[in-house]
Amino acid sequence: MAASRTDEELEALAARLSNAGRWGPADELGTLNHITADKRIEAAALVRSGLAISLARPLVRESAPTSAVELDRRLMAVGLPDERSGLPPFAADYLGLETHQQGVTHLDAVGHVGGADGSAYGGRPFAEALDDEGLRFGSVFAQRDGIVSRGVLLDVPAALGVAWLEPTHEISPADLESAERHAGLRLGRGDVLVLRAGIEARERASGPSALGPGPGPDAAAWMHDREIAVYAGDASEHITSIGARILGRAA
């Protein structure tokens, strides 16, 4: 377990890891800038079987502490076969959901969360990036061309010889490097890190928990130093004291 950090230490680390201004004041891509044309070509050359595999969790109505699904589904229209009109059968529905939680697979934009000082990505005031219509700066629209790079699955529980990580486990650089050795590869600039913590397996065996494992501040520094383009997986960040206050949770 990593040693706890003070708020001051976390703020200093955040300043070191900040990419504010790194790619200019108008940048909205963040670490996606690590994915170059050469990186895409390199990634495409790795395809062997052509098998497509979804990384999405099934969308269900049932809620749990780690999957607080708010799903509004309405069947808008159903057309059954009609021999008289000759129209084919059809169906249409409406879906509304709150995406920013563990139960809905999604990718955050750089404008999703601001800094503790009230700044948005790049250092501008958050109030300048947001209005009543939504984000005017740092939205997912910047990712409209898609994300193509090498995806690397790191199965931390498998590397540590367990079925899953416990809810209080803070994933460390040592854990990530153990998973690298287990996979027989090394992550580098422009890679997409897909991390498995085994949360669904644990929930099936033990039931849901309000807490969950995730990368800690040291793991965030590791990703920054490796120039990882995207972090994804079944585990969100390990909640720090500052993060707990931002999210309204008990530290």
Secondary structure per residue as TSV (DSSP state, phi and psi in degrees):
chain	resnum	aa	ss	phi	psi
A	1	M	-	360.0	130.2
A	2	A	-	-68.8	149.3
A	3	A	-	-68.3	144.1
A	4	S	-	-70.2	151.4
A	5	R	-	-114.9	149.7
A	6	T	-	-76.9	163.8
A	7	D	H	-58.0	-38.7
A	8	E	H	-64.6	-40.2
A	9	E	H	-66.5	-39.0
A	10	L	H	-66.4	-39.4
A	11	E	H	-65.2	-39.4
A	12	A	H	-66.1	-39.7
A	13	L	H	-65.9	-41.8
A	14	A	H	-60.0	-38.9
A	15	A	H	-65.0	-38.9
A	16	R	H	-68.0	-35.6
A	17	L	H	-87.5	-5.9
A	18	S	-	-63.7	137.9
A	19	N	-	-102.6	15.5
A	20	A	T	-56.4	122.4
A	21	G	T	80.6	-5.7
A	22	R	T	-60.7	-37.9
A	23	W	T	-115.7	24.3
A	24	G	-	97.0	160.3
A	25	P	T	-68.8	-21.6
A	26	A	T	-94.0	0.2
A	27	D	-	-65.6	135.9
A	28	E	-	-126.2	6.4
A	29	L	-	-94.8	-25.8
A	30	G	G	61.8	-133.9
A	31	T	G	-69.5	-8.4
A	32	L	G	-63.1	-17.1
A	33	N	G	-63.8	-18.4
A	34	H	G	-69.6	-18.0
A	35	I	-	-89.0	105.5
A	36	T	-	-96.8	172.4
A	37	A	H	-60.3	-40.6
A	38	D	H	-62.7	-36.7
A	39	K	H	-65.6	-38.9
A	40	R	H	-65.2	-41.6
A	41	I	H	-63.9	-42.6
A	42	E	H	-60.8	-42.6
A	43	A	H	-66.4	-42.1
A	44	A	H	-62.5	-32.1
A	45	A	T	-70.9	-12.8
A	46	L	T	-84.2	-12.1
A	47	V	-	-65.7	129.8
A	48	R	-	-119.7	-56.9
A	49	S	S	-91.0	-24.5
A	50	G	-	77.1	8.7
A	51	L	-	-72.1	130.6
A	52	A	-	-100.3	131.5
A	53	I	-	-129.7	127.6
A	54	S	-	-75.5	140.3
A	55	L	-	-103.6	7.8
A	56	A	-	-84.9	145.3
A	57	R	-	-79.6	147.0
A	58	P	-	-60.1	139.7
A	59	L	-	-88.6	114.9
A	60	V	-	-125.7	162.0
A	61	R	S	-83.0	-24.7
A	62	E	-	-69.2	135.5
A	63	S	-	-103.8	152.0
A	64	A	B	-144.3	165.4
A	65	P	T	-54.1	-36.6
A	66	T	T	-93.8	2.5
A	67	S	B	-146.9	66.6
A	68	A	-	-80.4	73.3
A	69	V	-	-72.6	128.7
A	70	E	-	-118.4	89.6
A	71	L	E	-110.8	122.5
A	72	D	E	-111.0	105.9
A	73	R	E	-119.4	130.0
A	74	R	E	-131.5	132.6
A	75	L	E	-82.1	110.5
A	76	M	E	-84.3	-35.9
A	77	A	E	-158.7	142.2
A	78	V	E	-135.8	127.3
A	79	G	E	-117.2	112.1
A	80	L	-	-85.1	159.9
A	81	P	-	-53.9	133.0
A	82	D	-	-128.5	105.0
A	83	E	T	-65.0	-30.0
A	84	R	T	-70.6	-43.0
A	85	S	T	-87.0	-23.4
A	86	G	-	78.3	6.4
A	87	L	-	-75.4	142.9
A	88	P	-	-76.1	159.1
A	89	P	-	-67.4	153.2
A	90	F	E	-155.2	165.0
A	91	A	E	-148.5	147.3
A	92	A	E	-145.7	145.5
A	93	D	E	-141.6	169.7
A	94	Y	E	-118.2	133.2
A	95	L	E	-123.7	131.5
A	96	G	E	-132.6	131.6
A	97	L	E	-153.0	155.5
A	98	E	-	-92.6	113.1
A	99	T	-	-82.5	-22.3
A	100	H	S	-87.9	66.8
A	101	Q	S	-160.0	171.7
A	102	Q	T	-67.3	-19.8
A	103	G	T	-79.2	-10.7
A	104	V	S	-123.5	119.2
A	105	T	-	-67.7	124.6
A	106	H	-	-157.3	169.7
A	107	L	-	-124.0	124.0
A	108	D	-	-74.7	147.5
A	109	A	-	-88.4	166.5
A	110	V	T	-67.2	-17.6
A	111	G	T	-90.9	6.0
A	112	H	S	-64.7	-44.9
A	113	V	S	-132.9	135.1
A	114	G	-	-93.2	-179.6
A	115	G	-	-81.0	165.5
A	116	A	T	-63.0	-20.4
A	117	D	T	-88.5	5.4
A	118	G	S	88.1	9.8
A	119	S	B	-90.8	152.6
A	120	A	-	-93.7	177.2
A	121	Y	G	-55.6	136.3
A	122	G	G	90.7	-8.7
A	123	G	G	100.0	-9.3
A	124	R	S	-73.5	155.1
A	125	P	B	-59.3	138.4
A	126	F	H	-60.6	-32.4
A	127	A	H	-62.9	-25.5
A	128	E	H	-79.6	-19.6
A	129	A	H	-92.9	-11.7
A	130	L	E	-130.8	138.7
A	131	D	E	-138.4	-169.8
A	132	D	T	-64.3	-19.2
A	133	E	T	-91.0	-7.3
A	134	G	E	121.5	-160.0
A	135	L	E	-73.0	130.7
A	136	R	S	-98.9	-12.2
A	137	F	S	-145.9	132.7
A	138	G	S	85.6	23.4
A	139	S	-	-88.6	175.3
A	140	V	G	-68.3	-11.6
A	141	F	G	-59.0	-28.0
A	142	A	G	-64.8	-19.9
A	143	Q	G	-98.1	16.6
A	144	R	T	-62.9	-21.5
A	145	D	T	-82.2	-1.9
A	146	G	-	90.1	169.0
A	147	I	-	-123.5	114.3
A	148	V	-	-124.5	117.5
A	149	S	S	-163.8	-175.1
A	150	R	-	-80.4	123.8
A	151	G	E	-97.0	132.9
A	152	V	E	-123.4	120.7
A	153	L	E	-89.3	120.6
A	154	L	E	-109.4	112.7
A	155	D	E	-96.1	92.0
A	156	V	H	-65.1	-46.2
A	157	P	H	-57.0	-43.2
A	158	A	H	-61.1	-39.8
A	159	A	H	-66.7	-31.4
A	160	L	H	-92.5	-1.6
A	161	G	T	76.3	29.9
A	162	V	S	-128.5	166.2
A	163	A	S	-78.9	-31.8
A	164	W	S	-159.6	166.6
A	165	L	-	-91.3	141.6
A	166	E	-	-71.7	157.5
A	167	P	T	-56.6	-28.8
A	168	T	T	-92.3	4.1
A	169	H	-	-73.1	122.1
A	170	E	E	-96.3	113.6
A	171	I	E	-69.9	126.7
A	172	S	-	-109.1	168.5
A	173	P	H	-57.0	-36.4
A	174	A	H	-62.5	-39.3
A	175	D	H	-62.4	-45.4
A	176	L	H	-63.6	-40.3
A	177	E	H	-73.1	-30.8
A	178	S	H	-63.3	-41.2
A	179	A	H	-68.1	-34.7
A	180	E	H	-60.2	-48.2
A	181	R	H	-63.2	-38.2
A	182	H	H	-62.9	-36.4
A	183	A	H	-84.2	-16.5
A	184	G	T	74.9	34.7
A	185	L	-	-152.7	175.0
A	186	R	-	-133.5	132.3
A	187	L	-	-78.8	149.2
A	188	G	-	-148.8	-165.2
A	189	R	T	-57.9	128.6
A	190	G	T	85.1	-1.5
A	191	D	-	-74.8	154.6
A	192	V	E	-102.5	115.3
A	193	L	E	-89.4	116.3
A	194	V	E	-109.6	112.3
A	195	L	E	-106.0	134.9
A	196	R	E	-108.3	124.9
A	197	A	-	-108.7	-9.7
A	198	G	-	80.4	28.3
A	199	I	H	-62.5	-44.1
A	200	E	H	-64.9	-38.3
A	201	A	H	-63.7	-41.3
A	202	R	H	-65.8	-41.8
A	203	E	H	-66.1	-34.9
A	204	R	H	-65.6	-35.0
A	205	A	H	-86.0	-36.8
A	206	S	H	-121.7	-5.2
A	207	G	-	89.5	165.9
A	208	P	-	-71.0	157.3
A	209	S	-	-133.9	146.2
A	210	A	S	-70.8	-22.2
A	211	L	-	-103.0	164.0
A	212	G	-	-154.0	154.2
A	213	P	-	-70.6	163.0
A	214	G	E	179.3	167.3
A	215	P	E	-64.4	136.0
A	216	G	-	-91.5	-175.1
A	217	P	H	-57.7	-38.0
A	218	D	H	-66.8	-35.7
A	219	A	H	-67.8	-35.5
A	220	A	H	-62.5	-41.0
A	221	A	H	-64.5	-38.2
A	222	W	H	-61.2	-45.6
A	223	M	H	-63.7	-40.0
A	224	H	H	-62.4	-46.6
A	225	D	H	-67.9	-31.4
A	226	R	H	-81.2	-8.8
A	227	E	T	60.6	47.4
A	228	I	-	-69.3	136.3
A	229	A	S	-82.7	-39.6
A	230	V	E	-141.8	136.2
A	231	Y	E	-106.5	130.1
A	232	A	E	-142.6	171.1
A	233	G	E	142.1	-169.4
A	234	D	S	-94.4	4.3
A	235	A	-	-126.3	126.5
A	236	S	-	-81.0	-172.6
A	237	E	-	-68.4	148.4
A	238	H	-	-70.3	127.6
A	239	I	-	-72.3	121.2
A	240	T	-	-93.6	176.3
A	241	S	H	-62.4	-41.4
A	242	I	H	-66.1	-46.4
A	243	G	H	-60.7	-36.3
A	244	A	H	-62.9	-39.8
A	245	R	H	-69.3	-39.3
A	246	I	H	-62.9	-41.6
A	247	L	H	-86.8	-3.7
A	248	G	T	74.5	26.2
A	249	R	-	-104.6	161.4
A	250	A	-	-71.7	132.2
A	251	A	-	-74.5	360.0
